[in-house]
Amino acid sequence: MKFTKEHTMQMKGIAIIILLFHHCFLNAQRWATVPYEKLATTKGWGYYPISFAPFSSHTIQYLASFSKICVAMFVFMTGYGMWVSYESQKKKTTMSNYIKKRMVTLMTGFLIIFVVTEVLAIPTGRFIEVYGHDFRSVVYMIIDALGLAKLLGTPLFCLTWWYMSLAIVLIMIFPFVHSIMEKYQWVVVVASIIVPRACGFGQSTDLFRYLLAYTLGMYFAQHDLLARIKEKFMEQNVAGKLLSLIVSLIGLAVIIKCRQNAWIGWKYLDFWDGFAAMYVIIISYIYILNGKCDVTVCTELNYGIVPLLWIVFAYLYVSKIPIVNTILEFIGKHSMNIFLIHSFYRDVFFHEFTYSFYYAWLDYIVLMAISLVTSIVLEWFKKLIRYEKFIEWVKRLVTKEGVTVH
């Protein structure tokens, strides 16, 4: 049993689903009649009517706040994926070239979205609104295009593009973290919690906020822990699997309460985000990804287990039909595009449209659908202009070799 590239895409699909939920419903200001990024400078705004039935608005906002762990999930998978990818290629490439190719992959994926959105937004006047109209505006745009705006404290054309700075830093520090992880393993994971605080950094930067998630991902890859955990789970009998499910759900509830607690949660978000992301990834892999319907399990549960537990277990484990994995993998392949694009719909240009469907679940589905369709069109456009060939050419240019890193 192996945690494959397909599993990685499926996990990214889960993470982006959680991310959109987080961004849509984090607080009531998200569905204010004024775009969120303009609230501070606007007076006299109200709220679009939204129904969260059968839940309360408070419950949805509470869960949306917890869903911030989606970033840590992406960081965990970055650490995991980079470790596995490099280990599989290190006999054919150098660490330096691996980093160069990884950076090319990241930046070329971002730059085409940056250029397209900048061009399409010309009639709206957003360039001047964000960057200004003096000589510094061009400098700000170049910094933003390089993904360094959040790192250097300059204006962002889209607020969610802050992640690019973190992604760049994670790639750049990989050689160092990888070298010490090879020698000290779990010590590095513990140090990623203790050292920043001992040096007075705490959660002062995005890197230190998500460093634990990054090193956890690498440690799990180093020891193939996701596959090993699932193997242990699959070895259990029906009662053991059901007990594991119950304990998992209770554990998730406890983690949500702890992470959202003002005293033990918000003051230590670096720990809770890393730990919660790891936990959600594990239970997602165990109960959702690549499962098969077991007729024996179905029969035993159907005749002998409390109906409510049967429904929950069937949904999370037994009824993991292939189409679910296919959908998650498809969304996962578009996750980076969706991440970079969706805020233009949700907050910048089509804010009113996004929150105009009254029902929260329908607002969410519409945002996911239009973001996904936009990503599909973008990928079609990239094929049309043979963008992948350009990317491969750039990689060969910077590395003097022809190996592709995904």
CORLIN-V423978 format. One record per backbone hydrogen bond with DSSP energy under -0.5 kcal/mol. NH is the residue of the N-H (numbers start at 1). CO is the residue of the C=O. If there is no record, write none. Layout:
NH|CO  NH|CO
This chain:
4|2  8|4  9|5  10|6  11|7  12|8  13|9  14|10  15|11  16|12  17|13  18|14  19|15  20|16  21|17  22|18  23|19  24|20  25|21  26|22  30|27  31|28  32|29  33|46  38|35  39|36  41|38  42|39  48|31  51|358  52|50  55|52  60|56  61|57  62|58  63|59  64|60  65|61  66|62  67|63  68|65  69|66  70|67  71|68  72|68  73|69  74|70  75|71  76|72  77|73  78|74  79|75  80|76  81|77  82|78  83|79  84|80  85|81  86|82  87|83  88|84  89|85  89|86  90|86  92|89  93|89  98|94  99|95  100|96  101|97  102|98  103|99  104|100  105|101  106|102  107|103  108|104  109|105  110|106  111|107  112|108  113|109  114|110  115|111  116|112  117|113  118|114  119|115  120|116  121|117  122|119  124|121  125|121  125|122  126|121  129|125  130|126  131|127  132|127  132|128  137|134  138|135  139|135  140|136  141|137  142|138  143|139  144|140  145|141  146|142  147|144  148|143  152|148  153|149  154|149  161|158  162|159  163|160  164|161  165|162  166|162  167|163  168|164  169|165  170|166  171|167  172|168  173|169  174|170  174|171  177|173  178|174  179|175  180|176  181|177  182|178  183|179  184|180  185|181  187|184  188|185  189|185  190|186  191|187  192|188  193|190  194|190  195|191  196|191  197|193  198|194  199|195  200|197  201|196  202|196  204|201  209|205  210|206  211|207  214|210  215|211  216|212  217|213  218|214  219|215  220|216  221|217  222|218  223|219  224|221  225|220  228|224  229|225  230|226  231|227  232|228  233|229  234|230  235|231  236|233  241|237  242|238  243|239  244|240  245|241  246|242  247|243  248|244  249|245  250|246  251|247  252|248  253|249  254|250  255|251  256|252  257|253  258|254  259|255  260|256  261|257  261|258  265|261  266|261  268|265  269|266  271|268  272|268  273|269  274|270  275|271  276|272  277|273  278|274  279|275  280|276  281|277  282|278  283|279  284|280  285|281  286|282  287|283  288|284  289|284  291|288  295|293  298|294  299|295  300|296  301|297  302|298  303|299  304|300  305|301  310|306  311|307  312|308  313|309  314|310  315|311  316|312  317|313  318|313  319|314  320|317  321|319  324|321  325|321  326|322  327|323  328|324  329|325  330|326  331|327  332|328  333|329  334|330  334|331  335|332  338|334  339|335  340|336  341|337  342|338  344|341  345|341  345|342  346|342  347|343  348|343  349|344  350|344  354|350  355|351  356|353  359|357  360|51  363|359  364|360  365|361  366|362  367|363  368|364  369|365  370|366  371|367  372|368  373|369  374|370  375|371  376|372  377|373  378|374  379|375  380|376  381|377  382|378  383|379  384|380  385|381  386|383  387|382  390|386  391|387  392|388  393|389  394|390  395|391  396|392  397|393  398|394  399|395  400|396
